[in-house]
Amino acid sequence: MVNVTRSTKSVSAKNIVQKWHVIDAKNKILGRIANEIAHLLQGKHKTTYVPHLDSGDYVVVTNAKHVVVTGNKKKTKEYSYFSGYPGGLKTVTFETMIEKNPGEVFRHAVSGKLPKNKLRDRRLARLYVFGEAEHPYSDKVTQQS
């Protein structure tokens, strides 16, 4: 009988290869796309995934202004910001936020899907959102989703 030792290959930070993905958000539901983006940013689609390392990929979202939300959320969903001063609570509806800054809508949605730990800001920094189809990262992109 042959003695075969099986061992798992450990992954280190220098062995991680990060790819670029483009996601077209036109006529897709915001929450479902946010799940897909969070999955790619964490690197959970890779066989080398480990929770303590940031092994995720870069994600470019195009046509962000044309994303869809279900139900009546387009008019009723609100984003709140508080400056810290009396009377400093500001609320903006989804409808106005998607027109002014679609990137902030996606960052807010994806941030809620990511784990709340020290890697969260690094992962969100690899998310690039564009309102229309044009983006400056076409030379780096390897996979279209």
C-alpha positions as CSV (number, residue, x, y, z in Angstrom):
1,M,0.0,0.0,0.0
2,V,1.3,3.4,-1.0
3,N,1.3,6.2,1.6
4,V,0.0,9.3,0.0
5,T,-0.2,12.5,1.9
6,R,-2.9,14.9,0.8
7,S,-2.6,18.5,1.7
8,T,-4.3,21.7,0.9
9,K,-2.3,24.3,-0.8
10,S,-2.3,27.5,1.2
11,V,-2.9,30.8,-0.5
12,S,-0.8,33.9,0.3
13,A,-1.4,37.5,-0.7
14,K,1.4,37.4,-3.4
15,N,-0.3,34.5,-5.2
16,I,-3.6,36.3,-5.7
17,V,-4.5,37.3,-9.3
18,Q,-7.2,39.9,-9.7
19,K,-9.3,40.1,-12.9
20,W,-11.7,42.8,-14.2
21,H,-15.4,42.1,-14.8
22,V,-17.9,44.3,-16.6
23,I,-21.6,44.1,-15.5
24,D,-24.3,45.8,-17.6
25,A,-27.0,47.0,-15.2
26,K,-29.5,48.0,-17.9
27,N,-33.0,46.7,-17.0
28,K,-31.7,44.5,-14.1
29,I,-32.9,44.6,-10.5
30,L,-30.6,46.5,-8.1
31,G,-30.6,44.0,-5.2
32,R,-29.8,41.0,-7.4
33,I,-27.0,42.8,-9.2
34,A,-25.6,43.9,-5.8
35,N,-25.4,40.2,-4.7
36,E,-23.5,39.4,-7.9
37,I,-21.1,42.3,-7.4
38,A,-20.4,41.5,-3.8
39,H,-19.7,37.9,-4.7
40,L,-17.1,39.1,-7.3
41,L,-15.5,41.7,-4.9
42,Q,-15.0,39.1,-2.2
43,G,-13.5,36.6,-4.6
44,K,-16.0,33.8,-3.6
45,H,-16.2,32.6,-7.2
46,K,-12.5,31.5,-7.0
47,T,-11.3,28.2,-5.8
48,T,-8.6,30.0,-3.9
49,Y,-11.0,31.9,-1.7
50,V,-10.1,32.4,2.0
51,P,-12.0,34.7,4.2
52,H,-9.0,36.5,5.8
53,L,-7.5,37.6,2.5
54,D,-8.8,40.1,0.0
55,S,-8.8,37.9,-3.1
56,G,-11.6,39.6,-5.0
57,D,-11.7,41.1,-8.5
58,Y,-12.3,44.5,-9.9
59,V,-15.9,45.2,-11.0
60,V,-17.0,47.9,-13.5
61,V,-20.8,48.5,-13.7
62,T,-22.2,50.2,-16.8
63,N,-25.6,51.7,-17.5
64,A,-26.2,52.3,-13.8
65,K,-28.8,54.9,-14.5
66,H,-31.0,52.3,-16.1
67,V,-31.2,49.9,-13.1
68,V,-34.7,48.8,-12.0
69,V,-36.1,48.4,-8.5
70,T,-39.3,46.4,-7.8
71,G,-42.5,47.6,-6.4
72,N,-43.0,51.3,-5.6
73,K,-39.4,51.8,-4.4
74,K,-38.5,54.2,-7.1
75,K,-40.6,56.8,-5.4
76,T,-40.7,55.6,-1.8
77,K,-37.1,54.4,-1.1
78,E,-35.1,57.1,0.7
79,Y,-31.4,57.6,1.5
80,S,-30.7,59.6,4.7
81,Y,-27.6,61.6,5.7
82,F,-27.0,63.3,9.0
83,S,-24.4,66.1,9.2
84,G,-24.3,66.0,13.0
85,Y,-25.8,69.4,13.5
86,P,-29.4,70.2,14.5
87,G,-31.6,70.2,11.5
88,G,-28.9,68.4,9.5
89,L,-30.9,65.3,8.5
90,K,-31.2,65.2,4.7
91,T,-33.3,62.6,2.8
92,V,-33.1,61.9,-0.9
93,T,-35.4,59.6,-2.8
94,F,-34.1,56.8,-5.0
95,E,-35.5,58.6,-8.1
96,T,-33.4,61.7,-7.6
97,M,-30.3,59.8,-6.3
98,I,-30.1,57.6,-9.4
99,E,-30.2,60.6,-11.7
100,K,-27.6,62.7,-9.7
101,N,-25.2,59.9,-8.5
102,P,-25.9,56.3,-9.6
103,G,-22.5,55.3,-8.2
104,E,-23.7,56.1,-4.6
105,V,-26.8,54.0,-5.1
106,F,-24.7,51.0,-6.1
107,R,-22.1,51.6,-3.3
108,H,-24.8,51.7,-0.7
109,A,-26.4,48.5,-2.0
110,V,-23.2,46.5,-2.4
111,S,-21.9,47.8,1.0
112,G,-24.9,46.2,2.7
113,K,-24.1,42.9,1.0
114,L,-20.4,42.8,2.0
115,P,-19.2,41.5,5.4
116,K,-18.7,44.2,8.0
117,N,-15.0,43.9,8.6
118,K,-11.6,45.6,7.8
119,L,-11.6,44.4,4.2
120,R,-14.9,46.1,3.3
121,D,-13.4,49.5,2.3
122,R,-10.7,47.9,0.2
123,R,-13.3,45.8,-1.6
124,L,-15.6,48.8,-2.3
125,A,-12.6,50.7,-3.7
126,R,-12.5,48.1,-6.5
127,L,-16.1,49.0,-7.6
128,Y,-16.4,51.4,-10.5
129,V,-19.8,52.6,-11.5
130,F,-20.7,54.5,-14.6
131,G,-24.2,55.9,-15.5
132,E,-23.9,55.1,-19.2
133,A,-22.2,52.4,-21.3
134,E,-18.8,54.1,-21.8
135,H,-16.0,53.5,-19.3
136,P,-12.2,54.1,-19.4
137,Y,-11.3,50.5,-18.3
138,S,-12.0,48.7,-21.5
139,D,-8.3,47.8,-22.0
140,K,-8.1,46.0,-18.6
141,V,-11.4,44.1,-18.8
142,T,-11.1,40.3,-19.2
143,Q,-14.6,39.1,-18.6
144,Q,-18.1,40.5,-19.4
145,S,-21.0,39.4,-17.3
